[in-house]
Amino acid sequence: MNNKRKRRLGDRKEGRKLRTLDPIKRAMPYIMPKRSDSQNFFTEKLDIAEAEKFCREQIKAGRKNFSLLHVIIAAYIRVVSQRPAINRFVSGQTIYARNNIEVLMTIKKKMTLDSEDACIKVIFEPTDTVYDVYDKFNKIVEENKGDGEGNATEDFAKILNYIPRFLLRFVIWFIKTLDYYGILPKFILDLSPFHGSMIITSMGSLGIRPIYHHIYDFGNLPVFVAYGAKQRGVKMNDEGEVVRYRYIEMKVTTDERICDGYYYASAFKMMKRIFENPSVLEYPPEQVVEDID
């Protein structure tokens, strides 16, 4: 994406500063300095008929454990390729366009109550197909499941855990300060579960409906997506008939400072269309739209 551009003064390691924003958008991070000040909440029901059929076809083709999660992530990545503003972030009260697409998810190493969690981060390109998503995502998941050694994020958290409380407050303040000024070391950015494009959680794997999950003031994650268990409902089709259907509910929390409501609405309507017609994800997008300068 933007990683092919020459880095300029004011850019960060993970993104480039947007210099042609209108004055209102530029002022928003000062009016609402925290992500908790600027959270918007959105919910949508996604018809899963075509997506489930698509998943069954992929499993028959040998793609083990191919699921709705892969389709949702692939649909989101495709939307980013066409609506790049949802991949912006706010750091140091400045709005940036992210260089790549970083999707985070917390997974259970084992499906037991006392199992440890592992936070994974997977880097995607806007040209990725659903098959690229499946391969990249599953590779990282398999590396982090079971009783093996923890990943870099877990190792860093364990180091922080050994620091005495009075000193830990200073360390966290120091990290936040480095982050504010865009000089946080890249290795911390790479392992941080608070820096990325989007974080997603499946409440469906727990058998419950999704929640509106807050987005964090620390870091720069602008979007949190949660989706729930499969449900049955009724809706009106194009012919005006009431029909039964199966769906999942998706709840999204967004940082309203990165783009306006009209843009978000356009992006999530596109995501719904793509998810409900997943065959388009088998091929790369015809073109990738770049964000503004």
MIZA-790448 format. One record per residue (C-alpha): residue in three letters; chain; y, z, x. Coordinates in Angstrom, 2 decimals. Layout:
<nodes>
   residu   chaine     north        up      east
      ALA        A         Y         Z         X
...
</nodes>
This chain:
<nodes>
   residu   chaine     north        up      east
      MET        A      0.00      0.00      0.00
      ASN        A      3.21      1.21      1.64
      ASN        A      1.44      2.13      4.89
      LYS        A      2.08     -1.45      6.11
      ARG        A      5.84     -0.87      6.06
      LYS        A      7.66      0.26      9.16
      ARG        A      8.42      3.96      9.02
      ARG        A     12.14      4.74      8.76
      LEU        A     14.27      7.83      9.24
      GLY        A     13.72     10.12      6.26
      ASP        A     10.17      8.95      5.56
      ARG        A      7.24     11.38      5.68
      LYS        A      3.79     11.01      7.16
      GLU        A      2.27     10.55      3.69
      GLY        A      4.99      8.49      2.05
      ARG        A      8.28      6.60      2.29
      LYS        A     11.58      7.78      0.90
      LEU        A     12.79      5.85     -2.16
      ARG        A     16.35      4.83     -1.38
      THR        A     17.25      2.72     -4.44
      LEU        A     16.56      5.26     -7.18
      ASP        A     19.27      5.61     -9.81
      PRO        A     21.50      8.72     -9.44
      ILE        A     19.89     10.63    -12.33
      LYS        A     16.38     10.32    -10.90
      ARG        A     17.67     11.24     -7.45
      ALA        A     19.24     14.41     -8.87
      MET        A     16.21     15.55    -10.88
      PRO        A     14.50     17.45     -8.00
      TYR        A     17.69     19.49     -7.61
      ILE        A     18.04     20.16    -11.33
      MET        A     14.33     21.06    -11.54
      PRO        A     13.38     22.15     -8.01
      LYS        A      9.84     23.29     -8.90
      ARG        A      6.90     21.36    -10.32
      SER        A      6.41     24.23    -12.77
      ASP        A      9.93     23.47    -14.07
      SER        A      9.10     19.83    -14.67
      GLN        A      5.59     19.83    -16.19
      ASN        A      4.93     17.52    -19.12
      PHE        A      1.69     17.60    -21.10
      PHE        A     -0.15     14.65    -22.60
      THR        A     -3.44     14.26    -24.47
      GLU        A     -5.50     11.19    -25.36
      LYS        A     -8.88     10.43    -26.93
      LEU        A    -10.91      7.79    -25.09
      ASP        A    -13.57      5.80    -26.94
      ILE        A    -16.62      5.92    -24.66
      ALA        A    -18.84      3.28    -26.29
      GLU        A    -18.19      0.51    -23.76
      ALA        A    -17.91      2.91    -20.82
      GLU        A    -21.28      4.50    -21.59
      LYS        A    -22.88      1.08    -21.95
      PHE        A    -21.35      0.09    -18.61
      CYS        A    -22.69      3.27    -16.96
      ARG        A    -26.21      2.63    -18.26
      GLU        A    -26.09     -0.90    -16.82
      GLN        A    -25.03      0.42    -13.42
      ILE        A    -27.80      3.04    -13.39
      LYS        A    -30.34      0.34    -14.22
      ALA        A    -28.92     -1.67    -11.31
      GLY        A    -29.76      1.22     -8.96
      ARG        A    -26.48      3.15     -8.82
      LYS        A    -27.79      6.67     -9.24
      ASN        A    -25.66      9.12    -11.23
      PHE        A    -23.07      6.49    -12.11
      SER        A    -20.91      8.24    -14.72
      LEU        A    -17.76      8.26    -16.79
      LEU        A    -16.06     10.07    -13.92
      HIS        A    -16.30      6.97    -11.74
      VAL        A    -14.86      4.84    -14.53
      ILE        A    -11.96      7.25    -15.14
      ILE        A    -11.03      7.37    -11.44
      ALA        A    -11.36      3.58    -11.08
      ALA        A     -9.19      3.07    -14.18
      TYR        A     -6.52      5.40    -12.75
      ILE        A     -6.54      3.56     -9.42
      ARG        A     -6.17      0.24    -11.22
      VAL        A     -3.17      1.62    -13.10
      VAL        A     -1.60      2.74     -9.80
      SER        A     -1.97     -0.84     -8.55
      GLN        A      0.15     -2.02    -11.48
      ARG        A      2.36      1.03    -12.18
      PRO        A      2.97      2.41     -8.66
      ALA        A      5.61      4.93     -9.72
      ILE        A      2.90      7.32    -10.96
      ASN        A      1.82      7.56     -7.33
      ARG        A      5.17      8.97     -6.21
      PHE        A      5.66     12.59     -5.22
      VAL        A      8.46     15.08     -4.69
      SER        A      8.78     17.00     -1.43
      GLY        A     11.86     18.69     -0.02
      GLN        A     13.70     17.81     -3.27
      THR        A     13.32     14.11     -2.43
      ILE        A     11.21     11.47     -4.18
      TYR        A      8.73      9.43     -2.11
      ALA        A      6.27      6.60     -2.68
      ARG        A      2.84      7.63     -1.39
      ASN        A      1.24      5.46      1.28
      ASN        A     -2.24      5.53     -0.23
      ILE        A     -4.13      6.87     -3.25
      GLU        A     -5.64     10.31     -2.69
      VAL        A     -7.83     11.74     -5.46
      LEU        A     -8.92     15.38     -5.32
      MET        A    -11.63     17.23     -7.17
      THR        A    -13.24     20.66     -6.94
      ILE        A    -17.02     20.49     -7.13
      LYS        A    -19.76     23.10     -7.38
      LYS        A    -22.13     23.02     -4.42
      LYS        A    -24.83     24.08     -6.89
      MET        A    -24.65     24.36    -10.69
      THR        A    -24.96     28.15    -10.71
      LEU        A    -22.45     30.89    -11.60
      ASP        A    -22.28     32.28     -8.08
      SER        A    -22.24     28.94     -6.28
      GLU        A    -19.33     28.25     -3.92
      ASP        A    -16.72     25.63     -4.78
      ALA        A    -15.74     22.80     -2.47
      CYS        A    -12.53     20.82     -2.79
      ILE        A    -12.91     17.18     -1.82
      LYS        A    -10.28     14.53     -1.17
      VAL        A    -11.14     10.83     -1.37
      ILE        A     -8.78      8.11     -0.19
      PHE        A     -8.69      4.84     -2.12
      GLU        A     -6.87      1.53     -1.93
      PRO        A     -5.17     -0.14     -4.93
      THR        A     -7.54     -3.10     -4.55
      ASP        A    -10.66     -0.93     -4.93
      THR        A    -13.15     -1.90     -7.63
      VAL        A    -15.29      0.54     -9.59
      TYR        A    -18.07     -0.08     -7.05
      ASP        A    -15.77      0.91     -4.19
      VAL        A    -14.90      4.07     -6.12
      TYR        A    -18.57      4.86     -6.68
      ASP        A    -19.47      4.41     -3.00
      LYS        A    -16.50      6.31     -1.55
      PHE        A    -16.60      9.15     -4.03
      ASN        A    -20.35      9.73     -3.93
      LYS        A    -20.37      9.65     -0.13
      ILE        A    -17.88     12.55      0.04
      VAL        A    -19.63     14.48     -2.75
      GLU        A    -23.01     14.27     -1.02
      GLU        A    -21.48     15.47      2.23
      ASN        A    -20.15     18.59      0.49
      LYS        A    -23.06     19.61     -1.74
      GLY        A    -25.87     22.00     -0.93
      ASP        A    -25.98     24.82      1.58
      GLY        A    -24.62     22.92      4.54
      GLU        A    -21.53     23.73      6.54
      GLY        A    -18.19     23.87      4.73
      ASN        A    -15.69     21.04      4.92
      ALA        A    -12.39     21.19      6.83
      THR        A    -10.53     22.60      3.82
      GLU        A    -12.97     25.49      3.50
      ASP        A    -12.84     26.14      7.25
      PHE        A     -9.03     26.30      7.20
      ALA        A     -9.08     28.64      4.19
      LYS        A    -11.51     30.93      6.02
      ILE        A     -9.15     31.07      8.99
      LEU        A     -6.29     32.12      6.69
      ASN        A     -8.58     34.76      5.19
      TYR        A     -8.87     36.51      8.55
      ILE        A     -5.10     36.87      8.94
      PRO        A     -3.75     40.32      7.97
      ARG        A     -1.81     40.39      4.70
      PHE        A      1.58     41.22      6.23
      LEU        A      1.23     38.28      8.64
      LEU        A     -0.29     35.90      6.09
      ARG        A      2.90     35.98      4.00
      PHE        A      4.83     34.74      7.04
      VAL        A      2.22     32.05      7.82
      ILE        A      2.34     30.68      4.25
      TRP        A      6.16     30.75      4.30
      PHE        A      6.13     28.89      7.61
      ILE        A      3.72     26.24      6.26
      LYS        A      5.90     25.78      3.17
      THR        A      9.00     25.39      5.34
      LEU        A      7.34     22.76      7.53
      ASP        A      6.23     20.96      4.37
      TYR        A      9.74     21.05      2.86
      TYR        A     11.19     19.31      5.91
      GLY        A      8.31     16.85      6.22
      ILE        A      7.03     18.12      9.57
      LEU        A      3.73     19.63      8.44
      PRO        A      1.01     18.49     10.88
      LYS        A     -1.03     15.57      9.58
      PHE        A     -4.34     17.41      9.94
      ILE        A     -3.11     19.99      7.40
      LEU        A     -1.94     17.25      5.02
      ASP        A     -5.34     15.58      5.30
      LEU        A     -7.29     18.70      4.36
      SER        A     -4.82     20.28      1.93
      PRO        A     -6.01     20.40     -1.71
      PHE        A     -2.35     20.59     -2.77
      HIS        A     -1.25     17.22     -1.36
      GLY        A     -2.43     14.01     -3.00
      SER        A     -1.99     11.48     -5.79
      MET        A     -4.00     13.10     -8.53
      ILE        A     -6.48     15.92     -9.03
      ILE        A     -9.19     15.59    -11.67
      THR        A    -11.60     18.05    -13.24
      SER        A    -14.54     17.49    -15.57
      MET        A    -14.80     20.18    -18.21
      GLY        A    -17.48     18.01    -19.80
      SER        A    -19.94     19.06    -17.10
      LEU        A    -19.38     22.62    -18.36
      GLY        A    -19.88     21.54    -21.98
      ILE        A    -16.38     22.48    -23.16
      ARG        A    -13.15     20.76    -24.19
      PRO        A    -10.50     20.11    -21.53
      ILE        A     -7.56     22.36    -20.73
      TYR        A     -3.98     21.61    -19.73
      HIS        A     -4.11     22.61    -16.08
      HIS        A     -0.87     23.48    -14.32
      ILE        A      0.30     21.53    -11.29
      TYR        A      1.10     23.50     -8.17
      ASP        A      4.54     24.31     -6.78
      PHE        A      3.05     24.28     -3.29
      GLY        A      2.29     20.80     -1.95
      ASN        A      3.17     17.61     -3.81
      LEU        A      0.41     16.79     -6.33
      PRO        A      2.19     15.17     -9.31
      VAL        A     -0.70     14.66    -11.79
      PHE        A     -3.59     16.82    -13.00
      VAL        A     -6.22     15.17    -15.22
      ALA        A     -8.86     17.13    -17.14
      TYR        A    -11.45     15.65    -19.49
      GLY        A    -13.98     17.35    -21.69
      ALA        A    -17.40     17.10    -23.27
      LYS        A    -18.39     14.11    -25.39
      GLN        A    -17.49     14.50    -29.06
      ARG        A    -17.94     12.66    -32.34
      GLY        A    -15.10     11.70    -34.64
      VAL        A    -13.78      9.11    -37.07
      LYS        A    -11.00      6.57    -36.64
      MET        A     -9.59      3.48    -38.33
      ASN        A    -10.56      0.15    -36.78
      ASP        A     -8.46     -3.04    -36.62
      GLU        A     -9.71     -4.07    -40.07
      GLY        A     -8.50     -0.84    -41.62
      GLU        A    -12.00      0.60    -42.02
      VAL        A    -12.87      4.20    -41.21
      VAL        A    -15.64      4.24    -38.60
      ARG        A    -17.48      6.89    -36.62
      TYR        A    -17.18      6.90    -32.86
      ARG        A    -17.87      8.96    -29.74
      TYR        A    -15.04      9.97    -27.47
      ILE        A    -13.89     12.26    -24.72
      GLU        A    -10.60     14.09    -24.82
      MET        A     -8.36     13.77    -21.78
      LYS        A     -5.48     16.14    -21.08
      VAL        A     -2.92     15.33    -18.41
      THR        A     -0.19     17.41    -16.79
      THR        A      2.50     15.40    -15.01
      ASP        A      5.57     15.91    -12.87
      GLU        A      8.32     14.28    -14.94
      ARG        A     10.61     13.88    -11.93
      ILE        A      8.69     10.97    -10.38
      CYS        A      9.16      8.56    -13.31
      ASP        A     10.40      8.61    -16.90
      GLY        A      8.44      9.03    -20.13
      TYR        A      8.49      5.31    -20.97
      TYR        A      6.86      4.51    -17.64
      TYR        A      4.25      7.25    -18.02
      ALA        A      3.47      6.02    -21.56
      SER        A      2.99      2.47    -20.29
      ALA        A      0.71      3.71    -17.50
      PHE        A     -1.54      5.84    -19.71
      LYS        A     -1.79      3.17    -22.42
      MET        A     -2.95      0.79    -19.70
      MET        A     -5.46      3.36    -18.46
      LYS        A     -6.88      3.74    -21.97
      ARG        A     -7.27     -0.05    -22.36
      ILE        A     -8.99     -0.36    -18.99
      PHE        A    -11.33      2.58    -19.54
      GLU        A    -12.41      1.18    -22.90
      ASN        A    -13.02     -2.25    -21.30
      PRO        A    -14.47     -1.22    -17.92
      SER        A    -15.87     -4.62    -16.92
      VAL        A    -12.41     -5.55    -15.58
      LEU        A    -12.94     -2.90    -12.89
      GLU        A    -15.75     -4.92    -11.33
      TYR        A    -13.13     -7.12     -9.66
      PRO        A    -10.00     -6.34     -7.63
      PRO        A     -6.63     -6.73     -9.39
      GLU        A     -5.10    -10.19     -9.23
      GLN        A     -2.03     -8.70     -7.58
      VAL        A     -0.82     -5.29     -6.43
      VAL        A      2.67     -4.27     -7.53
      GLU        A      4.76     -2.53     -4.87
      ASP        A      7.09      0.34     -5.67
      ILE        A     10.84     -0.04     -5.24
      ASP        A     12.55      0.39     -1.86
</nodes>
